Amino acid sequence: MTKKKKRKPSHNKISNLTNTILSILKKDRNNSFNYKQIAAKIGVNDASSRNQIIKKLQELKVKKEIEEVERGKYKAIVNTEYHTGIVDMASRGSGYIISDDFEDDIYIASNNINKALHGDEVEFYAYKRLKRGKREGEITNIIKRAKSEYVGVIQIHKNYAFVVVDGNKMYTDIFVPINKINKAEDGDKVLVTLEDWPEKADSPSGKIIKVLGKPGEHNTEIHAILAEYGLPYDFPHEVEDYANKLDTSINKEEIAKRRDMRDVLTYTIDPKDAKDFDDALSFRVLDNGLFEIGIHIADVSHYVQPDTILDDEAYERATSVYLVDRVVPMLPEVLSNNACSLRPNEEKYTFSAVFQMNQKGEVKNEWFGRTVTYSDARFAYEEAQAIIENNPTLTSPNASQLDKIDINIPAEVAISGKAYKTTPEIAFATLKLNELSKIMRSQRMRSGAISFDKVEVKFNLDEQANPVGVFFKTSKDANKLIEEFMLLANRKVAEFIGKQAPKKTFIYRVHDEPDESKLAALQNVVGRFGYKLDFKDSKSISSSLNNLLKNVQGKKEQNLVDTLTIRTMSKAEYSTHNIGHYGLAFNYYSHFTSPIRRYPDIMAHRLLQHYLDGGKSVNEEVYEDKCNHLSNMENLSTKAERDSIKYMQIRFMEDHKDEEFVGVISGVTDWGLYVEIIENKCEGMVSVRNMKDDHYVFDEDYYALIGKSNKIMYQLGDEVIVKVKDTDLVKKHLDFSLIGKHEE
């Protein structure tokens, strides 16, 4: 019988043992550990190592750096002040933490990231020392992952696979066992979910939950954009089935519970390609000379009842998502395009705000409640605009002038080549509503509202969704007419509830004042174009911002200044805590007018009806949590929409590689210039590495790259000539070659 060989004891000293033990105990400082658990975390199991750990634990206990909470079990004694914040990853594995506890962001070196990922909510401590003028810190705990699903390209090896995640914010690939690739093929674009991140592993592990297709293909990239932000692109079968079985008929019993406004002139004005119409206007002149104007909104809450799978789905989605080539609706089509859509010549259940207004645009009476309406006509914005432009002088409501109204609408702006039921009465209503809307808009501007009329980039698409042209959407009188009356309804509903005593919980759309440091940064940029801002008080800020936006119209720097000005603004969001809406200059504001595409509007309808029925105030904390979810989902959908525009711009530029374009420098960094082409608003980058005529150095004070030898300066706002160098649909990256400065 052979004797078992005795394993020789290891006498290797464990390096950096003090810091290792303290790091383990501090990272999970709410729990206690014995020497065996610590040995397992370090990855040692021999007697010598265990003895070193036992000895070190005793030393640290004597030094009062740790405490023995029960026999043989230890916890860290925490003297450090910990903070929380959100991780903003840089491209090389380091990052920053944005925290309310510090004015400046905290730099986190790559070795102190400790498995945190972009957007995660983390706990950290900040060192007292400053390095390179920046405060540094270390992440000690991940409180909440920002996301668990990522989009990337799978690379399959013999026994395993890796997913290379899209974008430059992810510093690690994701390991996928070969039995969890879900039939993906090498090179596929996939959606992967994180499952685990072992203590000693460099990469997290996950499994493939969806194969999106081949990179670069149109549907693959659009679905990838949605998947990146956790947004769905179809409805679960059971939700569709539930919606299809709803009773969408208009019946006498329900009509009897509502104010019947079917005999009042009512019509819609929407984009000519709109498929859902969730708002309509009614108009009539009352015997007392006042105008009765109804803002009628689809009564979505009649069909979408609380605690149903339909309501759960709508709440989770929170909003419709408008990508370049499609809409991902919040509600199934049977509701969004049919039952809840205020289509012409159909009766519909609506929720209405009805106002009596005088010639000065003052509201003399208001009423809110459920109604039934009949839409007499459907107009495109272009048709309403044609009526306005053909009748510039009609202002007073006497019947004799109806004969003088020009109701001829050019065929090219009519829907399907003809106008819908255009009558002198509808034309007159449009003219009067336009007149009142201008008065209301003027009053808003005087009160300090900020006029953002930023140019929207739109694409002409062929049948295969290829971009064949770019055009710009601008807001004309007809658009502003609808906007003003929607703003009126939103404001008055919020005022009606917000001014009640005792206080009632409600969902507000709030917008804080701009941050002073961002305003100062804006002044630095626009000052280079000769513009000056006045920061004396809130009203002078809004006034000077309006002047700035007005003065840049039609100039080369308009889109740059518009974009930078918007970035200085705080983000509008949903909250039960009303602070008013700075941008609109309203003390009370809510979202009430688009329940087909926004869940907050459904909530506003429900709460308004609840309070009209005499109900008590609902739980504020519950509704604030809902507001946070809705704000977050809105933010994600906005990012998806922007990504789809960027993707389509790159597709468009693929067919223009041999052309030269005049562009404006829209950003300057130490790695290159960002240039926005004037004629189509497509933005790409000129890498400093490709500027071969000199060695260019970034000058932060001048927002410029300056040649060391030739002293040529490429500055923010300069016009340059560029050519397309490279287009990458997968990374959504557009590279330009710089030809030189544009000499006018």
Secondary structure, 3 states (H helix, E strand, C coil): CCCCCCCCCCCCCCCCHHHHHHHHHHHCCCCCECHHHHHHHHCCCCHHHHHHHHHHHHHHHHCCCEEEEECCEEEECCCCCCEEEEEEECCCCCEEEECCCCCCCEEECHHHCCCCCCCCEEEEEEEEEEECCEEEEEEEEEEECCCCEEEEEEEECCCEEEEEECCCCCCCCEEEEHHHCCCCCCCCEEEEEEEECCCCCCCCEEEEEEEEECCCCHHHHHHHHHHHCCCCCCCCHHHHHHHHCCCCCCCHHHHCCCEECCCCCEEEEECCCCCCCCEEEEEEECCCCCEEEEEEEECHHHHCCCCCHHHHHHHHHCECEECCCCEECCCCHHHHHHHCCCCCCCEEEEEEEEEEECCCCCEEEEEEEEEEEECCEEEEHHHHHHHHHHCCCCCCCCHHHHHHCCCCCCHHHCECCECCCCCHHHHHHHHHHHHHHHHHHHHHHHCCCCCCCCCEEEEEECCCCCEEEEEEECCCHHHHHHHHHHHHHHHHHHHHHHCCCCCCCCCEEEECCCCHHHHHHHHHHHHHHCCCCCCCCHHHHHHHHHHHHHHCCCCCCHHHHHHHHHHHCCCCEEECCCCCECCCCECCCCCCCCCCCEHHHHHHHHHHHHHHCCCCCCCHHHHHHHHHHHHHHHHHHHHHHHHHHHHHHHHHHHCCCCCEEEEEEEEEECCEEEEEECCCCCEEEEEHHHCCCCCEEEECCCCEEEECCCCCEEECCCEEEEEEEEEECCCCEEEEEEEEECCC
